Amino acid sequence: MAELDGQPVTVAELQTLALTNYGHFTTVRVEDGRVRGLNLHLARLARDCRALFGTGLDVERVRGYARRAVPAGGAVVVRVTVYDPALDVGRIGAEAHPRVLVTTRPAGPVDLPPLRVRTARYERDAPQVKGVGLFGALRERRAAQAAGFDDVLFTDGTGAVSEGGTWNIGFVRGGEVVWPAAEQLRGTTMELLQGLHPWRSEVVRGAAGFEAAFATNAAVGVRAVAAVDAVGLPAVHPVVAALRAAYAALPGEEL
């Protein structure tokens, strides 16, 4: 399903998104009409719209468009993309009138096998914004998978770990979660987890010295990381298991 401002989207309206590729988005997992961290997702959409387009966003209107897309029961992944079909590369500085594209896909399982990731030096443009331009991140993911890994973990110019291709990473040491202190997109799942378990933020340079690691995003929740480069980590750890259970127990907010 794909709707633009609540109406079926046309090829012409999608053309700008495909060719100019300027905008921002969020992805939510909807289970029986509820979303964990819904207010965080809506607040980020409003913040990113102001940052990219210099204008406000009616988040209740966005909420209504998303609600139209979900079934009465079950689980589905909904992506909300905000862009202006009237903008093009040559007129990117024109006054913007952003519109709301809602697309859906079936929700996959959340009980996924652990990830094996390879680090790569890469820093996204405006990392605090969840922008639609994913070329660099996907290129690094493709290279990591071609080398036999499941995904990529980014480091900055100093070698400090920041984030995964489309997820945040947390490490475990002494029963505490350590979130990397580096420029990154603060994911909504990460923010929710920070309210569920003791944590600290520090510069992380590889997985050596940590007891475990895990990836987080809204589509899967908490997923163990079994290796970072050549450093192996346990696929099962009590802190990671507790985080997964606590996150799954959150009731979510009604869409």
C-alpha positions in Angstrom: 0.0 0.0 0.0 1.2 3.5 -0.8 -0.7 6.7 -0.2 0.3 10.4 -0.5 -1.7 12.6 1.8 -4.2 9.9 2.2 -4.7 9.2 -1.6 -3.2 6.6 -3.9 0.2 7.9 -5.0 0.9 8.3 -8.7 4.2 7.5 -10.6 4.6 11.2 -11.3 4.4 12.1 -7.6 7.0 9.4 -6.7 9.4 10.6 -9.4 10.9 13.4 -7.2 11.5 10.9 -4.4 13.3 8.6 -6.8 15.3 11.1 -8.7 15.9 14.0 -6.3 15.7 11.9 -3.1 15.4 14.8 -0.7 13.3 14.2 2.4 13.1 12.3 5.7 11.2 9.4 7.2 10.5 7.2 10.1 9.6 3.5 10.3 7.3 2.0 13.0 6.2 -1.5 13.8 2.4 -1.5 14.4 1.0 -4.4 16.5 -2.7 -4.5 17.0 -3.0 -0.8 16.3 -0.3 0.3 18.8 3.2 1.6 18.3 6.0 1.7 20.9 7.5 5.2 21.1 4.9 6.7 18.8 5.3 10.2 20.3 9.0 10.0 19.8 8.5 9.1 16.1 6.1 12.0 15.6 8.3 14.4 17.4 11.3 13.4 15.2 9.2 13.8 12.0 8.3 17.4 13.1 11.9 18.2 14.0 13.3 16.8 10.8 10.7 18.6 8.7 11.7 21.9 10.2 15.4 21.1 9.6 15.1 20.0 6.0 12.2 22.2 4.7 12.0 25.1 7.2 8.4 24.5 7.9 6.2 22.8 10.5 4.4 19.5 10.2 1.0 18.6 11.5 1.7 15.4 13.3 -1.9 14.6 14.0 -2.5 14.7 10.2 0.4 12.3 9.8 -1.0 10.1 12.5 -4.3 9.9 10.7 -2.7 9.0 7.4 -0.7 6.2 9.1 -3.8 4.9 10.8 -5.6 4.5 7.5 -2.8 2.1 6.4 -2.9 -0.5 9.2 -5.1 -3.5 9.6 -7.4 -3.9 12.6 -5.1 -6.6 14.0 -1.8 -8.2 13.6 1.6 -6.7 12.9 2.7 -4.4 10.0 5.7 -2.1 9.4 4.7 1.4 8.3 7.1 3.9 6.8 6.2 7.6 6.8 8.2 9.6 4.3 8.0 13.4 4.2 9.0 15.1 0.9 7.8 17.7 -1.6 7.1 16.2 -5.1 7.3 19.7 -6.6 11.0 20.1 -5.7 13.7 19.0 -8.1 17.5 19.2 -8.2 17.6 22.6 -9.9 15.0 24.2 -7.7 15.8 22.5 -4.4 15.9 26.0 -2.7 12.3 26.8 -3.6 9.6 27.2 -1.0 8.7 23.8 0.2 5.3 22.3 0.7 6.1 18.8 2.2 3.6 16.0 1.8 3.3 12.7 3.6 3.8 9.3 1.9 2.7 6.3 3.8 3.8 2.8 2.7 3.4 -0.6 4.4 5.1 -4.0 4.3 4.5 -7.2 6.3 6.2 -7.2 9.7 8.9 -9.8 10.0 9.8 -11.9 13.1 11.5 -10.2 16.0 13.3 -13.3 17.2 16.1 -13.1 14.7 19.6 -14.7 14.8 22.5 -12.6 16.1 24.3 -10.3 13.8 27.9 -10.5 12.7 29.1 -7.0 11.7 32.1 -5.4 10.1 33.2 -1.9 11.0 33.7 0.7 8.3 34.6 4.3 8.4 31.6 6.2 7.4 29.7 9.3 8.6 26.3 10.1 7.3 25.3 13.6 6.2 23.5 15.4 9.0 23.4 12.2 11.2 20.9 13.7 13.6 18.3 13.7 10.7 16.7 10.5 9.5 17.1 11.4 5.8 16.1 9.4 2.8 19.5 9.5 1.2 20.8 6.0 2.1 23.4 5.5 -0.8 26.5 5.6 1.4 25.1 3.4 4.1 23.8 0.8 1.7 27.0 0.8 -0.2 28.9 -0.1 3.0 26.3 -2.7 4.0 26.6 -4.3 0.6 30.4 -4.4 1.0 30.1 -6.0 4.4 27.7 -8.6 3.2 30.0 -9.4 0.2 32.8 -10.0 2.8 30.6 -12.5 4.6 29.1 -10.4 7.4 25.5 -9.6 8.0 25.8 -5.9 8.3 28.0 -2.9 8.8 28.9 -0.9 11.9 30.1 2.7 11.3 33.1 4.4 12.9 34.0 8.1 12.6 37.3 9.6 11.6 38.8 9.0 15.0 37.8 5.3 15.0 35.0 5.7 17.4 31.9 3.5 16.9 28.8 5.4 16.1 25.8 3.4 14.7 24.8 0.6 12.3 23.5 1.0 8.8 19.9 1.4 9.9 20.2 0.7 13.7 21.8 1.8 16.9 24.2 -0.4 18.9 24.6 -0.9 22.6 27.3 -2.7 24.5 27.2 -4.4 27.9 29.8 -4.2 30.6 29.3 -5.0 34.3 25.5 -5.2 33.9 25.3 -1.7 32.5 24.6 -0.7 28.9 27.1 1.5 27.2 25.9 3.6 24.3 28.6 5.0 21.9 29.3 8.7 22.4 29.6 9.7 18.7 27.6 11.6 16.1 24.6 9.4 15.3 20.9 9.3 14.7 19.3 8.8 18.1 16.8 6.0 17.4 13.5 5.8 19.1 14.1 2.2 20.3 17.4 3.3 21.9 15.6 6.2 23.7 13.0 3.8 25.0 15.6 1.3 26.2 17.4 4.1 28.1 14.4 4.4 30.3 14.4 0.7 31.0 17.9 -0.1 32.1 20.9 1.6 33.7 23.2 3.1 31.0 26.1 5.4 30.3 27.6 7.0 27.2 31.3 6.8 26.3 33.6 6.7 23.4 33.7 3.1 22.1 36.6 1.8 20.0 35.7 -1.8 19.1 34.0 -4.6 21.0 37.0 -5.8 23.0 36.4 -5.6 26.8 32.6 -5.8 26.5 30.5 -8.8 27.6 27.9 -8.5 24.9 26.4 -6.2 22.3 23.0 -5.7 20.6 21.4 -3.8 17.8 18.2 -1.8 18.1 15.6 -0.4 15.7 11.8 -0.1 15.6 11.2 -3.0 13.2 12.9 -5.7 15.3 13.4 -4.2 18.8 16.5 -5.8 20.3 18.8 -8.1 18.4 22.0 -9.7 19.7 25.3 -9.0 18.0 27.6 -12.0 18.0 30.7 -10.5 16.4 32.3 -7.2 15.7 35.1 -7.7 13.2 37.1 -10.6 14.7 35.8 -10.1 18.2 33.3 -12.7 19.1 30.5 -12.0 21.6 27.9 -14.3 23.2 24.7 -14.8 21.3 22.8 -15.1 24.6 23.4 -12.7 27.5 21.1 -12.0 30.5 21.2 -8.2 30.1 20.3 -8.4 26.4 17.6 -10.9 27.2 16.2 -8.6 29.9 16.2 -5.6 27.5 14.4 -7.6 24.8 11.8 -8.7 27.3 11.3 -5.2 28.8 11.0 -3.7 25.4 8.5 -6.3 24.2 6.4 -5.6 27.4 5.9 -2.0 26.6 2.3 -1.5 25.7 2.9 1.1 23.0 0.6 4.0 22.1 -2.6 3.7 20.1 -2.0 4.9 16.5 
